[in-house]
């Protein structure tokens, strides 16, 4: 029986005992799945971004370059491991471990499929489940952020410290919005268990029924994983490399691994909470009755996760990095107020529906459309705001010694008109029409 199992969750706990070795098999399978998905995601990102930029991408190591990520991992492992002299060595070594361990742990409650038979034992395609499984994922993900913060602090350098501070601000800002986006799912599903939330989406996916919650979660998951355009903790244009500037070899590889595993985890969580989990897409069950039975649901689950990963890659290849003030404004002034307003609507609809038996689907769809319109209206003041002209009024003055040494006039500047003896002496040095 699983250590975290509870008899309150159907399919787990005392009502479905399984041997310890089967739990070990499922744990190893999840570990292998995450490592393989990381290697594939790195290759896929390089290939997709290369196609967007009209390049080829990795295509030498293995078929279609599929083994390029493995070769890069071996290269990182063989590099020299350097620890800065000013670093706190204990925390410096523990930080990447703290960052990567929760990334694996968060996947323990993600359901891959329904109950199947493995070596004669009926078990769900999920390591375990909890009555508060989604809160467990949030708690574990927040611990992983501390690895980044400690890495920046323990490096004994300015730029990693700034990256760690940005990471802490990012954790506070976007985890609040992410948690609020889940509340609508909890209210409508009546549970925090991941398996029960998937079961509640048999007819309608919450990405459609709770569209504003889905949009807010998508934005928050990009910020939570430090991916572009929210990759401020590792902004190489201003912080060299950010929190991992002083890291090398396997320690740097662990941060790299944690980032991509977190991408897979938040994509799997989006699939579980909003995209129907392991259920087949709409219309497939109409001509294939067994699409949601046996081992086939794993295919639908992986395909949905890959689509979510493509969104990460697409954003990185198309959007520039946000400024810090834009980043904080989006989190505190747009996402969090919109989440609170949407939750008020969801709770009101559920309460009214319980008393008057209204069609809550229509109310939520129209209400969600209204929330989206309100979100768009928040950007109108910025678009209509009058900004000062970048061109200065009049001709700028030219100071030859402004930088501490003589400089020529810049475009749009002219030399001052000299008078008196200096003007006559200076004019003698200028070329005339006869000289040219």
Backbone torsions as a table, in degrees:
resi	resn	phi	psi	omega
1	UNK	NA	142.3	-178.6
2	UNK	-67.2	146.7	179.0
3	UNK	-65.2	-37.4	-177.1
4	UNK	-91.8	1.4	-174.4
5	UNK	-69.2	152.1	-179.1
6	UNK	-136.6	138.4	177.2
7	UNK	-67.5	-10.6	178.2
8	UNK	-74.4	-17.2	-179.0
9	UNK	-102.5	119.0	179.8
10	UNK	-61.4	138.2	179.5
11	UNK	90.6	-2.8	-179.9
12	UNK	-136.4	156.6	177.1
13	UNK	91.7	-147.3	-172.4
14	UNK	-71.0	-19.4	-178.7
15	UNK	-80.6	-11.9	179.4
16	UNK	-142.6	70.7	-179.2
17	UNK	-71.2	138.6	177.1
18	UNK	-131.7	153.5	-177.8
19	UNK	-68.7	158.6	-176.9
20	UNK	-64.8	-33.1	-177.2
21	UNK	-69.5	-27.1	176.8
22	UNK	-71.6	-36.4	172.6
23	UNK	-61.6	-39.7	178.6
24	UNK	-65.3	-39.4	178.3
25	UNK	-62.2	-43.8	-179.8
26	UNK	-67.4	-37.0	178.4
27	UNK	-64.4	-43.9	178.2
28	UNK	-65.0	-38.0	179.4
29	UNK	-63.4	-40.1	178.1
30	UNK	-66.2	-41.2	178.1
31	UNK	-60.7	-46.2	179.9
32	UNK	-64.6	-41.5	179.5
33	UNK	-59.0	-44.7	-178.4
34	UNK	-67.3	-39.9	179.1
35	UNK	-65.8	-44.4	179.5
36	UNK	-64.9	-41.6	178.4
37	UNK	-63.8	-34.3	176.7
38	UNK	-65.0	-47.1	178.1
39	UNK	-61.1	-40.6	-180.0
40	UNK	-70.1	-40.0	-177.8
41	UNK	-64.2	-38.9	178.2
42	UNK	-63.7	-45.9	178.8
43	UNK	-63.3	-43.6	-177.1
44	UNK	-65.8	-39.9	178.3
45	UNK	-62.5	-42.9	-179.9
46	UNK	-67.1	-36.1	178.7
47	UNK	-71.5	-42.8	-178.3
48	UNK	-67.9	-46.0	179.1
49	UNK	-64.2	-37.0	176.6
50	UNK	-62.8	-40.5	178.0
51	UNK	-65.5	-38.5	177.7
52	UNK	-63.8	-31.4	-177.5
53	UNK	-100.9	15.0	177.8
54	UNK	58.6	43.3	173.6
55	UNK	-118.2	179.8	-177.6
56	UNK	-93.8	-44.2	-175.9
57	UNK	85.0	-177.2	-178.6
58	UNK	-65.0	126.6	-179.8
59	UNK	-150.0	17.9	-175.1
60	UNK	-106.1	-46.8	-173.3
61	UNK	-86.0	109.8	-179.8
62	UNK	79.8	173.9	178.7
63	UNK	-65.5	126.4	-177.7
64	UNK	59.0	19.7	-179.6
65	UNK	74.2	19.4	-175.1
66	UNK	-65.1	-25.8	-178.7
67	UNK	-92.0	8.1	-179.2
68	UNK	-64.3	-38.3	179.3
69	UNK	-64.7	-39.0	177.5
70	UNK	-65.2	-40.4	177.5
71	UNK	-63.6	-39.3	177.8
72	UNK	-66.2	-35.9	177.0
73	UNK	-64.8	-40.8	177.1
74	UNK	-64.9	-39.6	178.7
75	UNK	-61.8	-43.7	178.4
76	UNK	-63.0	-38.9	-178.8
77	UNK	-65.7	-29.9	-177.1
78	UNK	-89.4	-3.3	179.6
79	UNK	-76.1	161.5	179.7
80	UNK	-70.7	135.0	179.6
81	UNK	-93.3	116.2	-175.4
82	UNK	-115.8	132.9	174.1
83	UNK	-117.2	121.5	-178.8
84	UNK	-59.9	150.2	-177.8
85	UNK	-65.8	-35.2	-177.7
86	UNK	-84.7	0.8	-175.7
87	UNK	-79.9	152.4	169.2
88	UNK	-81.4	102.4	-166.0
89	UNK	-61.8	-39.9	-177.6
90	UNK	-65.1	-50.9	-179.7
91	UNK	-68.1	-34.9	179.7
92	UNK	-60.8	-38.2	179.4
93	UNK	-79.1	-36.8	-177.3
94	UNK	-74.7	-26.2	-174.3
95	UNK	-57.7	-49.5	178.1
96	UNK	-65.0	-30.3	176.9
97	UNK	-68.3	-41.8	177.3
98	UNK	-63.6	-31.6	-178.3
99	UNK	-75.9	-38.3	-173.3
100	UNK	-88.4	-29.4	-176.8
101	UNK	-63.6	-48.9	177.7
102	UNK	-62.5	-25.5	178.9
103	UNK	-62.3	-38.5	176.0
104	UNK	-74.1	-38.7	-175.4
105	UNK	-65.7	-32.8	-175.5
106	UNK	-64.2	-22.9	-176.1
107	UNK	-81.5	-1.3	-175.9
108	UNK	-66.0	-26.4	-175.2
109	UNK	-106.4	9.5	-179.9
110	UNK	-85.3	123.0	178.9
111	UNK	-83.3	129.3	177.6
112	UNK	-90.5	-24.4	-175.7
113	UNK	-178.2	-174.3	-179.2
114	UNK	-80.3	-168.0	177.7
115	UNK	-72.1	136.7	177.8
116	UNK	-135.3	174.3	177.6
117	UNK	-103.8	120.5	178.2
118	UNK	-122.4	112.5	-179.5
119	UNK	54.9	39.4	176.9
120	UNK	83.2	3.9	179.9
121	UNK	-114.0	131.0	176.2
122	UNK	-80.6	123.5	-178.5
123	UNK	-151.9	152.3	177.2
124	UNK	-78.7	148.6	176.6
125	UNK	-78.7	64.5	-178.5
126	UNK	-161.0	137.3	-176.8
127	UNK	-64.3	-48.1	178.1
128	UNK	-161.9	173.0	176.7
129	UNK	-144.2	157.5	-177.9
130	UNK	-134.8	153.8	171.5
131	UNK	-62.5	-22.2	178.0
132	UNK	-123.0	47.0	-173.4
133	UNK	-62.3	-40.3	-178.3
134	UNK	-67.3	-36.7	175.8
135	UNK	-65.3	-33.5	175.6
136	UNK	-62.1	-41.8	178.9
137	UNK	-63.6	-44.0	178.6
138	UNK	-61.8	-41.9	-179.5
139	UNK	-64.9	-44.1	-179.4
140	UNK	-66.8	-40.6	-179.9
141	UNK	-64.0	-36.5	179.4
142	UNK	-67.8	-32.4	176.6
143	UNK	-66.1	-36.7	179.3
144	UNK	-62.1	-32.3	178.9
145	UNK	-64.7	-30.5	179.8
146	UNK	-63.9	-27.0	175.3
147	UNK	-61.5	-40.0	178.4
148	UNK	-68.3	-43.2	-179.7
149	UNK	-62.4	-44.8	-180.0
150	UNK	-68.0	-33.5	177.4
151	UNK	-63.1	-42.5	178.6
152	UNK	-67.7	-37.3	-178.7
153	UNK	-73.5	-39.4	-173.5
154	UNK	-80.0	-10.0	-176.6
155	UNK	-72.7	-19.6	179.9
156	UNK	70.1	29.2	-178.5
157	UNK	-136.4	156.8	-173.8
158	UNK	-71.2	-50.3	-174.9
159	UNK	-64.5	-43.8	174.0
160	UNK	-60.5	-36.2	178.5
161	UNK	-63.0	-42.5	177.7
162	UNK	-63.8	-38.6	176.6
163	UNK	-64.0	-39.1	177.3
164	UNK	-66.0	-38.8	177.3
165	UNK	-64.7	-41.3	177.0
166	UNK	-63.1	-37.2	179.5
167	UNK	-64.3	-39.9	178.5
168	UNK	-65.2	-41.1	176.6
169	UNK	-64.6	-37.7	178.7
170	UNK	-66.1	-40.4	179.6
171	UNK	-61.7	-45.5	-178.2
172	UNK	-66.7	-43.9	-173.7
173	UNK	-67.9	-49.8	-169.0
174	UNK	-94.0	-17.8	173.0
175	UNK	-72.8	-29.3	175.1
176	UNK	-64.1	-48.1	179.1
177	UNK	-64.3	-38.7	179.0
178	UNK	-64.6	-45.5	178.7
179	UNK	-61.8	-39.3	178.2
180	UNK	-66.8	-32.2	178.3
181	UNK	-67.9	-24.0	178.6
182	UNK	-78.5	-24.3	-173.0
183	UNK	-63.5	-36.6	177.0
184	UNK	-60.9	-38.9	176.8
185	UNK	-65.3	-42.5	179.0
186	UNK	-61.2	-43.3	-178.5
187	UNK	-64.3	-43.4	-175.1
188	UNK	-78.5	-34.5	179.8
189	UNK	-84.5	-22.7	-178.5
190	UNK	73.1	21.0	-178.3
191	UNK	-160.9	156.3	171.9
192	UNK	-106.8	2.5	178.0
193	UNK	-77.2	131.2	-177.8
194	UNK	-64.4	-40.0	-180.0
195	UNK	-66.5	-37.9	178.4
196	UNK	-72.7	-32.3	175.7
197	UNK	-65.7	-40.2	176.0
198	UNK	-64.0	-42.2	179.3
199	UNK	-63.6	-30.0	-179.7
200	UNK	-75.2	-10.2	-179.0
201	UNK	-102.8	30.6	-179.2
202	UNK	-64.3	-40.2	-177.4
203	UNK	-97.5	-44.6	-176.3
204	UNK	-129.3	133.8	175.1
205	UNK	-80.2	143.1	-179.6
206	UNK	-70.8	-15.7	173.8
207	UNK	-63.5	-26.8	177.5
208	UNK	-92.8	-46.9	-176.6
209	UNK	-70.5	-35.9	179.6
210	UNK	-119.3	56.6	-174.0
211	UNK	-58.7	-44.4	178.3
212	UNK	-60.5	-38.7	176.4
213	UNK	-62.1	-38.8	179.7
214	UNK	-65.8	-43.9	179.9
215	UNK	-63.9	-44.0	179.2
216	UNK	-62.8	-39.2	179.1
217	UNK	-66.7	-40.2	-179.4
218	UNK	-60.8	-43.9	178.6
219	UNK	-65.9	-41.1	-177.8
220	UNK	-69.0	-35.2	-178.1
221	UNK	-69.2	-30.1	175.5
222	UNK	-68.7	-41.3	177.4
223	UNK	-68.9	-34.6	-178.7
224	UNK	-67.9	-29.7	-177.6
225	UNK	-96.1	7.5	178.1
226	UNK	58.6	38.6	179.5
227	UNK	-102.0	155.2	178.1
228	UNK	-58.5	140.6	5.7
229	UNK	-89.2	19.1	-178.9
230	UNK	-110.4	26.7	-176.9
231	UNK	-87.7	49.0	-178.7
232	UNK	-69.5	-32.7	178.7
233	UNK	-65.1	-17.1	179.9
234	UNK	-129.8	35.7	-177.1
235	UNK	-67.2	103.8	-174.9
236	UNK	-71.1	-20.5	179.7
237	UNK	-73.7	-20.0	-177.1
238	UNK	-129.7	-23.0	-178.3
239	UNK	-118.8	24.0	-179.5
240	UNK	64.0	-72.7	175.8
241	UNK	-140.3	0.4	179.7
242	UNK	79.6	-143.6	-172.6
243	UNK	-64.3	-23.7	-178.4
244	UNK	-104.5	25.4	-179.4
245	UNK	-59.9	-40.6	-174.9
246	UNK	-89.2	3.0	-176.4
247	UNK	-95.4	150.9	179.0
248	UNK	-149.8	172.9	175.3
249	UNK	55.5	-137.5	-173.5
250	UNK	-66.6	-30.4	179.5
251	UNK	-64.6	-42.2	175.8
252	UNK	-66.3	-37.3	178.9
253	UNK	-63.1	-34.0	178.0
254	UNK	-65.4	-40.6	175.6
255	UNK	-63.7	-40.3	178.1
256	UNK	-62.8	-43.6	178.7
257	UNK	-64.3	-42.2	-179.4
258	UNK	-63.1	-39.0	-179.5
259	UNK	-62.5	-45.5	-176.7
260	UNK	-75.7	-32.9	175.3
261	UNK	-67.1	-37.9	176.2
262	UNK	-64.1	-35.2	174.7
263	UNK	-61.2	-44.6	178.6
264	UNK	-65.4	-39.0	-178.0
265	UNK	-65.5	-48.7	-179.5
266	UNK	-68.3	-30.2	175.0
267	UNK	-67.7	-40.9	177.0
268	UNK	-66.6	-35.2	177.8
269	UNK	-68.2	-38.7	174.9
270	UNK	-62.9	-39.8	176.6
271	UNK	-63.5	-41.9	-177.1
272	UNK	-70.1	-43.8	-172.8
273	UNK	-87.4	-28.7	-171.3
274	UNK	-125.5	-22.4	-173.5
275	UNK	-111.0	23.9	174.2
276	UNK	81.3	4.4	178.9
277	UNK	62.1	-131.4	-176.8
278	UNK	-86.1	4.7	177.7
279	UNK	-68.1	146.0	179.2
280	UNK	-67.0	153.1	177.2
281	UNK	-60.2	161.5	-178.2
282	UNK	-61.1	136.9	177.7
283	UNK	96.0	-22.7	-178.4
284	UNK	-70.3	-40.2	-178.5
285	UNK	-69.2	-15.8	-179.7
286	UNK	-69.4	-29.7	178.5
287	UNK	-116.8	-2.6	177.9
288	UNK	-138.3	99.9	-175.5
289	UNK	-68.8	-26.8	-177.2
290	UNK	-93.4	17.0	-176.7
291	UNK	-67.2	-27.9	-177.8
292	UNK	-106.7	23.6	-178.5
293	UNK	-127.2	153.6	177.0
294	UNK	72.2	-140.8	-176.0
295	UNK	-93.0	-6.8	-177.9
296	UNK	-61.8	-36.4	-179.1
297	UNK	-57.3	-22.6	176.5
298	UNK	-60.2	-35.4	-180.0
299	UNK	-64.3	-45.5	179.9
300	UNK	-64.4	-38.6	179.8
301	UNK	-63.6	-47.3	-178.2
302	UNK	-66.0	-38.9	179.2
303	UNK	-62.8	-41.4	178.4
304	UNK	-66.0	-38.9	177.3
305	UNK	-63.6	-40.8	179.4
306	UNK	-65.0	-36.7	177.0
307	UNK	-64.0	-42.4	177.6
308	UNK	-64.5	-38.0	176.3
309	UNK	-64.7	-35.4	177.9
310	UNK	-62.7	-33.7	176.8
311	UNK	-61.8	-42.7	176.0
312	UNK	-57.0	-48.5	-177.1
313	UNK	-65.7	-41.2	179.7
314	UNK	-60.7	-44.3	179.1
315	UNK	-63.7	-40.9	-179.5
316	UNK	-65.4	-35.7	-177.8
317	UNK	-81.5	-8.2	-173.8
318	UNK	-123.4	-31.1	-173.0
319	UNK	-105.2	139.4	173.9
320	UNK	-79.1	166.7	179.9
321	UNK	-70.7	138.7	177.9
322	UNK	-73.9	152.1	168.8
323	UNK	-71.5	161.2	-175.7
324	UNK	-65.9	-38.0	178.8
325	UNK	-68.3	-36.2	175.5
326	UNK	-65.3	-39.0	-179.9
327	UNK	-62.7	-47.1	-179.6
328	UNK	-70.1	-35.6	179.0
329	UNK	-64.9	-42.1	-179.8
330	UNK	-62.8	-39.7	-178.1
331	UNK	-72.3	-47.4	-171.6
332	UNK	-90.1	-30.8	-174.6
333	UNK	-102.7	-11.9	-178.6
334	UNK	-119.8	-58.6	-172.3
335	UNK	-68.4	-49.4	-176.2
336	UNK	-66.9	-48.4	175.9
337	UNK	-60.8	-38.5	178.5
338	UNK	-65.2	-38.6	177.7
339	UNK	-63.0	-42.3	-179.5
340	UNK	-65.7	-42.4	177.8
341	UNK	-64.3	-39.6	179.1
342	UNK	-68.3	-39.1	177.6
343	UNK	-64.1	-37.1	176.3
344	UNK	-61.6	-41.2	177.8
345	UNK	-66.1	-43.9	-179.1
346	UNK	-62.9	-46.3	-179.8
347	UNK	-63.8	-38.4	178.4
348	UNK	-65.0	-43.5	-179.7
349	UNK	-63.3	-42.4	-179.9
350	UNK	-65.5	-38.7	179.4
351	UNK	-68.7	-43.5	178.9
352	UNK	-66.9	-37.9	180.0
353	UNK	-65.5	-36.2	179.0
354	UNK	-68.2	-26.0	-177.1
355	UNK	-96.1	-38.8	-174.1
356	UNK	-113.5	-3.1	177.0
357	UNK	57.8	52.4	177.2
358	UNK	-85.0	169.2	175.6
359	UNK	-81.8	93.2	-174.6
360	UNK	-67.6	-25.9	-179.0
361	UNK	-61.8	-46.1	-179.3
362	UNK	-65.5	-41.8	-179.5
363	UNK	-62.6	-43.4	-179.7
364	UNK	-67.8	-38.1	179.6
365	UNK	-65.0	-46.8	179.0
366	UNK	-67.9	-39.6	177.1
367	UNK	-64.4	-38.5	176.7
368	UNK	-63.8	-38.8	176.0
369	UNK	-62.3	-39.2	177.0
370	UNK	-64.1	-39.5	178.2
371	UNK	-64.1	-40.7	178.4
372	UNK	-62.3	-41.2	177.7
373	UNK	-62.4	-41.7	178.4
374	UNK	-62.5	-40.3	177.3
375	UNK	-60.2	-41.8	179.1
376	UNK	-67.7	-34.9	-179.8
377	UNK	-67.7	-24.7	179.6
378	UNK	-66.0	-20.3	-179.9
379	UNK	-89.5	-8.9	-177.6
380	UNK	-64.9	-43.8	178.9
381	UNK	-57.2	-35.3	178.6
382	UNK	-69.0	-36.2	-178.8
383	UNK	-72.2	-33.7	-177.5
384	UNK	-89.8	-9.9	-178.0
385	UNK	-64.6	135.2	177.8
386	UNK	-81.5	125.3	-179.8
387	UNK	-105.0	146.1	179.9
388	UNK	-64.4	143.9	-179.5
389	UNK	-65.5	139.0	179.9
390	UNK	-74.4	-22.1	-179.9
391	UNK	-86.6	122.4	-179.8
392	UNK	-68.5	149.0	178.6
393	UNK	-72.1	131.9	179.6
394	UNK	77.9	-178.7	-178.3
395	UNK	-88.3	124.3	-177.8
396	UNK	-66.0	147.9	178.8
397	UNK	-77.2	148.2	-178.7
398	UNK	-109.6	124.2	177.7
399	UNK	-115.7	113.3	-175.0
400	UNK	-65.2	-25.3	-176.7
401	UNK	-110.1	26.8	-176.3
402	UNK	-64.5	-35.4	-178.3
403	UNK	-95.0	9.3	-179.3
404	UNK	92.7	-4.3	178.0
405	UNK	-150.5	158.1	-176.4
406	UNK	-60.7	133.0	177.8
407	UNK	-131.7	146.0	177.7
408	UNK	-75.9	162.8	178.2
409	UNK	-66.5	141.9	177.6
410	UNK	-83.1	166.1	176.7
411	UNK	-56.9	132.5	-177.0
412	UNK	92.4	-9.8	177.5
413	UNK	-106.3	155.5	179.2
414	UNK	-136.6	154.9	178.3
415	UNK	-69.7	142.4	178.8
416	UNK	-66.1	149.5	179.4
417	UNK	-76.1	123.2	-178.4
418	UNK	-92.4	146.5	-179.3
419	UNK	-125.0	161.4	174.8
420	UNK	78.8	-150.3	-175.3
421	UNK	-65.8	-35.0	-179.1
422	UNK	-64.3	-36.2	-179.5
423	UNK	-67.4	-39.8	179.9
424	UNK	-69.0	-40.5	178.1
425	UNK	-65.3	-38.7	-177.3
426	UNK	-70.8	-34.3	-179.2
427	UNK	-68.2	-28.7	179.5
428	UNK	-64.8	-27.8	-177.6
429	UNK	-83.2	-14.4	-177.0
430	UNK	-77.6	145.6	177.4
431	UNK	-69.8	143.4	177.9
432	UNK	-107.1	175.1	-179.7
433	UNK	-63.8	-33.4	179.4
434	UNK	-66.8	-35.7	179.9
435	UNK	-67.7	-35.1	-176.9
436	UNK	-80.8	NA	NA
